[in-house]
Each structure stands twice: as structure tokens, then as C-alpha cells.
Amino acid sequence: MPETKTKKPIITVWRVILGVIFLAGAYATYLRFVVGWSAATNLSDAQPWGMWVGVATLCGVGLSAGGFATAAAVYLLGMERYRPIARAAVLVAFLGYVSVCVGYAYELGLPWLFWHALIYWNPKSVLFDVMFCILAYTTVLTIEVSPAIVERLPFNGFKKTYMHWHHRLATAVVLAGVLLSSMHQSYLGGLFLIFRDKMYPLWYTPALTTMFYLSAIPAGLAMVIITLYLCNRSLGTKVDPKILKEVAWVISPMLILYFVWRMVDLVKHGGGPYLFKPTSEAAYFWLEMALFVFLPVFMLNNRWVMNRPEGVYWSSAVVIAGFITNRVNVSINALERATQANYIPKWPEMAVTVMLVTCAILAFRYAVIYLDILPKKAKSTRKWLANAGVAANA
Amino acid sequence: MATNKKALLIDITKCIGCQACAGACKEAHGVTGDPEPKLSETALTVVQDKNGKFVRKQCLHCEQPACGSACLVGAITKTAAGPVVYDKSKCVGCRYCMIACPHSVPRYEWSKLAPYMKKCDMCYDKRVSKGQPTACAEACPVGATIFGDRDEMLREARRRILDDPKYVPHIYGEREYGGASMLFLSDVEFEKLGFMIPPTEAPLPEVSKAALDEAPMVVLVGGTMLAGLYWITNRRREVLLAEAQKKTLKFPVGDEEERS
């Protein structure tokens, strides 16, 4: 994370890193759009989808799941305790989706024709549904985060009208958002259903939709936790660590549910015999399980770890690492045996992905500094709760 | 099934590997160059040597193409005459068709800055729609590839299998993935020639359709449930508020404006 104080040397380690990331990203962008695919990627006819789909899209969307989960908890289920982090969670989701949309500019062969998707409909295509949900949900997220910007505008009349209508429509918007994101979190898994005969049995299941949904929520919540932990550390926000601990506490049963469901499903659909074969796929599978289930469940249930904020942070970080492993396995490793592509991303692919993530982090940082996203004083947390109504106190 | 649906019958036992089909295909699509060993953006059909057997590889023109159901803009469609055609003016370049195809046929113009998908179009525009046979069928000197009505081709294939015991009693493309417009006959198991043997005959689009069909239900049930839950929490909040107003408040309540 970049640091906060401005009264410091102009050249800092973080700024140098940022500079390198942006230079590399800019050069990668040049390679992709001016020189061509083969200079920028290792994609081929055998492996037409690579890191930009597997990491930038699948993980970007998945790690944004904390937005709808938190919004549902706070705005629909009345869990007022989590109100202080709701805005931040929704902002994380918004930036996640925006970077996915930008990432698609790199990923599509003809990005300037992206609007075709809006006029030529193919309802039989899962990708069509994914795209439609992403566009609709990005709109919903824009509406959800807009008050944070509008309330800073100097035009009082407009502000009042906007907030009035926003308040009236808020519940409907949140509800639509929860439905939309639930749908396409699952549909991202649905994308892979049609690769039935090419996917390695450890990952192919007709329940890929359910699996993607079940795994996205804990990963999304972990993303919210590490974001807020880093904000507390480097931006001086005052999010109650207890709240983060409570959110982390929810993750572990979700991971166990996912694991049990996944295993039952795997055996049911004939993946069982492949579990202990000496293949690279089995190794990837167990790595995924170790990072996404075993290690985090152990950490999240260990009192010594959970009693310190860094412990909560690192458990969440492991969850995210496991989640990314899962998505990369599904989208790249599960297909390699059938396609024989031996795909390893080229550096510009990685540079673009890192640049997109960095942009999102920077945007989040400035939003927290300049907008009312997170409580900045311990006192204001109480005011937030007070504003939310007496229910918070009950 | 339409009776005037066209198909190609490719008899692997007859093929002599002369590459005339590959050459004719290039010519018909305005591409120059020698026949290539693998499918590429310039080679839409190839003849591959698989353990001494010459096997043609190109788009199979499935009855229910996986690529067509995958394409988000509906640029790939199955025509009534049989060919699966690609409308490049709709394509956005997502390349979902390429992985969706169980036969791994579609190719991409990786070298171009405005790349499009490339695959065999069964000479639809220039020939088949005008009632002519495909370029490859016309060029084949030994009749290993013949063109005609699909029903007629199936009858011919069955006749050959009955007449000659060397054939494997299986017409590849009759039922695989719901059937295709390319039919293959062979005297060796198709599995050994690199053909994809699907676990069931169900066309791939049905696999994703099952997931898509759940959507309206999810929206309806999920929406009702969430709205119900919201109603309950909202009601509870109102009750609490009313009760709290009767007592003294613990701390002043600011404006009721929600932070959403």
C-alpha cells in the first residue's frame, strides 16, 4: 500500500514501484494494441483464453462478491453492526467491476465493437448473460456508490433531490444488485459447462455454477477484510477490528460448506479416482484445497491467530490466494491436458493485470482519503451507527 | 429435420492424402500457399496422417453447434442448408467459440490487429447456397469426400458399411454431439484417429442451457425471499424505533437519511 503522509521525500519506495508498474503497463498496452497479440500474449489457437480471463475477469469479479454480500447483510437483513464497512465493501466491488470492464478492452479481439453485445443478443450464450449481468451490476454499483460523491458536491438543491430519490430507491437497487451479482457469479462458472469434454474431471461438474457462487462469497469477504485492514494501517481509518474479526469468523463455515459440497459433488460425478493420481492436475487441486480450505479454516479457528489483527489479515490473504488458485485451475490448468497448450502468461499479460489492480487500489485510496467511505475517527463510528437509527443500538 | 439439408461424406479408407481438397479450399477462399499440416487461419481444412490413415480435419458443422450457442453476439449460426456460418460483422473477438468447440476447430487471426475467427464455412456463400457442391468435394479425385443431401449421405454410408466388413460399423457425425453435417467412415476406431468421442450424445448447448434455464426461477424465488427478509427487518426496525421513542433515547438520533 502506498503511504499517507505528504511531508515525506518525493521519491519513496512505493512511488518507484508504482512508476515501474505503470511504465510496464503502458508498454504492455502498446504491445497489445499496436504491435499485436503475439508480442503481448502467449495465447494461441489451443489456448485462446489466458490470464486476462482467468485472473483479471474471474478473480476480479469473484473478489468483488463482498460488495453484494455486505450490502445484503446491512441494507436488506438489517445487520446494522456492519454499516460502517458497507460503503467500503461496495466501493471495493465497484472498482473490481470497473477494472474487469477495462480489462475486457485488452481481452476482446475487437474491443471497440463491445457494444455489439448490447444490440446482437444471443440468450443461448452463457457469456451473453455474464456480460449483461456485469453491465447491469456495474450500473447498480455506480448508483450504490454515487452518494459518496454527490454529497461532496456544492450544488445543494441537486444534492437534496438526488439523495431524496436515492434514498427512496436504495432498497430496490440493493435488491437488484444482490440478484444480479448472485446470478452472474454463478454464470461465470456456467461459462465452463460447455467445455465438458475438455475439462479435467477434478474441476468439471454440472454444479460449476453453485461452486463458483459458494466460493465467491468467502473470497469476497476476505477481500473486504484485507482492504479495510490495510486502510486502518496506512490511511488512519478507524474501522473496529472486532468487526473485521466477526466477518472473518463467517468465512470459515462457508469454506467448510464449500469443501463438503465440492467433495460430495466430485465423487458423485466421477472425479474421485483422479484425486490421488500422480498428475500435475491432482497437485494443483490439492494446492487449491490447501490454500482455500485447509490452511484458512485452521487459521480462522485458531484463537492465537484470530486474536491479533494481523492474524485476521493473513488468514484472509490465504483465502484470496486459494481463490485465485481455484479460478486459474478452472480456467487454465483444467483445460491444458485436452488442449496441450502448455500456457504460461507472457510478461505483458501480467503487467496489464498488475496495472489494473494497482489502479483500483489507488482509486480506493483516494476515495477513502477524500470521500466519506470509512469512519476516520473512533467517534464517528458511533455517529454512523446513531445515524442508522436506534435499531443499531438494540 | 429438413430434407434438403446438405452434408459431406468423408470416407477415410478411400483418401490417398493428395491434398487436393486442402488446395481447392485455399483457392475457394482466396488464400495462397501450400497445404499446411495443421488447421490455421489460412488452412480451413487439412489432411493429417494419423498412423498411416489420412484424416481430414475441419469444422464438422454440428446440428447444434457449441460455438453457436457460446457466441455472445450470435455471430455463428446453423443454416437450414447445413453449413454453420460466421458473420464477422457481429463478432467482438471474445474467442469463446474456440474453446467451446469440442473438436477445437475455430482459429484466430492472432497476427492481425483486428482479428477475426476463421473456420470452414462449407463454401456456403459461394457454392452451397447456389446448389453447387463444396470446393473440396469437387476437387477430390478419388471420391473420398462426396457432397449431397444429408439423408442421402447417411444412406450411402450405411450401404458401404453393410457391403464391406472392413468398415467400423459407425458413422462419425451421425449422432455425435447431436449430429453434424460432416460424416466420416473409417476402418479404424475413430478414437485412434483423434476424433473426440463424447460421453453422451446430448449436444453441448443443452449442458449450458440447463444452467441458463434456472435463471428466471432464481430471480423470482431469490427476489421474493430477499424482499420478504427486508420487509421483516424493516418492520422490526420500525417497531424498535417506536418503542425507543417512548423511552428516553440513549443518544440523539441524527437525520434519518440512510447511508446507502
Interface residues (C-beta under 8 A of the other chain):
Chain A: F33 V34 G36 W37 S38 L43 S44 D45 A46 P48 W49 A72 Y75 L76 L77 G78 R83 A86 R87 E107 L108 G109 L110 P111 L113 F114 H116 A117 Y120 W121 N122 P123 K124 S125 V126 L127 F128 D129 M131 E144 P147 M163 H166 H167 A170 T171 V173 V174 L175 V178 L179 S182 M183 S186 Y187 G190 L191 L193 I194 F195 R196 D197 K198 P206 T209 L335 T339 R382 K383 W384 A386 N387 A388 G389 V390 A391 N393 A394
Chain B: L39 S40 A66 G68 S69 A70 C71 L72 V73 G74 A75 K90 C91 V92 G93 C94 R95 Y96 M98 I99 A100 P102 S104 P106 R107 Y108 W110 S111 K112 L113 A114 P115 Y116 M196 P198 P199 L204 P205 V207 S208 K209 A210 A211 L212 E214 A215 V218 V219 G222 G223 L226 A227 L229 Y230 T233 N234 R236 R237 L240 L241 A244 L249 K250 F251 P252 V253 G254 D255 E256 E257 E258 R259 S260
